[in-house]
Amino acid sequence: MAVPVTFTKLTGLTGGTPIGTAVYRADLSGVGLASIQSIGIFDNSSGLGGAGGQFSGFDLDAISLSTTNCEDATCAAGLTGIAAFDFGAGTLYSPGAQRAPADPKLFGTDGSGTGLDNIVATLAVYDGNSTTAIPGAAGFVSLGDNGSISFNLTSAISTTGLYLYIGEVGDNGEVAAGRVVVGENRVPEPGVPALLVLATIAAAFTKRVVRAHRN
């Protein structure tokens, strides 16, 4: 079960240099789930706001969970947060479309453009440089128009007194609260069902070969 969450934009900005990250807070106490194991962010900018090419779509500076209720961006950026994110295998990234002129891949992604490069994105820290200049841009990942990113948490986290914070680089109209959901279960990795089917077929084939050999 996954449910959408409602965000409140905090006052002020945070981030790197240039500074320009807007932070949004969601109170997860009222989502109707006792605990969560996943978070999904879906871009819905539809070509509105922001830049083009590798910087298309919603630009995520950072994401964090905390039991502290912050009212401004500086407070949120300074929180230690709950250590529940795995920005490696626990993060599922689906690139969206780029606006012209297109680049080989979206900013903050790995060499294939289909996964997160957290050495560039640094999603545990609100440190995004609010610029599209290269060199200069750093500390965030761009989702592309209608792209998405999902996080499988390292353990189930109680929603009692829990707040979700996300940082949007540029504060330029790509509203982070458009489609953000939390789930009580983990998000399946792409291709897992297919791999299970192949494994089942392979096992059945092996059994048939062994039986034929014995006969």
N, C-alpha and C positions, 0 to 999 in steps of 0.2 A: 504494500500500500504506500503510495506517494501522494503528498498533499502540497498545494501551493502555499507560499508564505507571503506575508505583506510586510513591506519595508518602510522605514522612516528614514529620510535623509538627515544626517547629522550636520550640525553647523560647522563651518570652516573647511579647510582643505589640508591634506597631508601629502606625503610622497617624497620623491627625490628632488632632482634639480634638472629642469624647472619643476617646481612644486605644482600639483594640479589634480590630485586624487580626491574625489568625493567618496565618502564612506556612507554606507547604508546599513541600518540595524534592523533585525527582525527578532521579535520576542517569540521564541519557540514553545513557550509554556502553554500557549493556547491552540496549538495545531491539532490536538486530538490524538497524538501519539505519545505513548509512555517513554519511548526512546527512539533514536534515529541511528541508522547505519550508513546512510548515503545522502548526498546533496547534489542536485543537478542545476546548472545554470544554462539557460537557453537564450541566445541572442534573438531579439525581435525587432532590430533597428530598421529592417526593410530598406536599407540604403539611406536612412536619415541620420544626420549627424556624423561626426568623426571624419576620418580620412579614408583614402583608398588604398589599393594595392595590398601590401603585407600588413597594413594597419586597419583593414576593413573590419567592421563589426565592433561588438563590445570588447573593450580592452580591460582585462581583469588584472588589477595590481596585486591583490592579496585576498585571502579568505581566512577567517578565524572563528573559533567558538570560544565563548567565555561566559562565566556567571556574573560578570561585572556589567552593569548597565551604564554605558557611556552616552554622553549627550553631544560630544563634539568629536571631530575627526582626529584631533591630536590625542585624545584619550584612547580611542580605539586603536590607533597605531602603536601606542605604548603598552598595550596589554600583553602579558605573557601568553595567555590563551591556553586552551586545552590541547594537549599533544595527541591529536586524533587523526591527523592527516598523513597519508603516505603519497607523496607527490611523484612516486615512481610507478610501481605496478598497480597502486590503488587509484590511479587517475586515468579516466577514459576520455579521450579527446576526439571530437568529430568536427573537422574544419568546415566552415561555411564558405560561401562564395566571396570572391574578391571583386571590388569595384575597380574599374579601369584607372590607371594602367596596372595590369596584374603582375605580380611577382611570382617567383618559383614556389614560394610557400609563405604562410602567414607568420608574423613575428612571434618569437617565443616558442616556436615549435622545433621538433627534432629534424634531422636531415631529410627524412621522408616527408615531412610536413603533415603527418597524420598522428603525431604524438607530441606530448609536452616535453620541452627542454627546460627543466626547472633551474638549471644553472643560469639561464638567461631570464626566465620568468620570475624566479624567487618568490613564489606565491605565499610563503610563510611570513613575508615582511612587506610592509607598506612603504615601498621604496621606488616606485615607478617614476622614471623621468618623463614628464609630460611633454614629449616632443616626438616628431616623426623623422628627425634628422639622424643620419647614419654617418659617422659615429655620433652617439648621444642617447638614442633610445635604449632603455634598459629597464629591467625589473617588472615586466608584465607579459601577458600573452594575449594576442588578438584572436577572437573566435571566428571572425568572418561573418557575413550576413547570414543569419539563421544557423550558425554553428552552435556547438554546445560543448560543455565540459562537465563531467560527473566525477564525484569523489566518493570512493568507498572508504569509510572510516576504519581505523584499525580495531575498533571495538564499538559496541553499542553504547551510546551516550544518552543518559537520562535528559529529558526535555524540561525537567523541573528547574525553574530559574535560569534557563539556558538562552543565550543570545547568539545570533549568527551575524557576523559582520563581513561585508564584501566591499572592496575598493574599486571604483571605476576611474580609470585614468582619463584625464582631460575634462571631466565634468561637462560633457558636450552634448547631452541629449540622448545618448544610448542608454536608456533607462534600465538599470540592473534589475529592478523589481518586475520587469515585464513577465518573465517566466523563470521563477526560481522555485524548486520543489525540494522537499525533504522526504526521505523514505525510511520505513522501519526495517527494510531489507536491503541487502547489497544489490548493486546494479550488475547484472550478468555481463561478463566480458564478451565482446563480439566474437563469433565463431565457436564459442564453447559448445552449444548444442550440436553443431555440425561435427565437431571433433568427437563428441560422445557417440554420435551415430557411426562415424567411421571406425571408432574403437570397437563398437559392438559388432559391426560387420566383419572386421578383421579377426575378432575373437571367434566368431561363428565359423569363418572360413578356416581358421587354424584347427578347430575341433573336427571339421569335416575331413581335412587332410590327414590328421592323426588317425581318425577312424578308418579311412580308406587304406592307409598304410598298414594298419593292424590287420585288416581283413585280407 
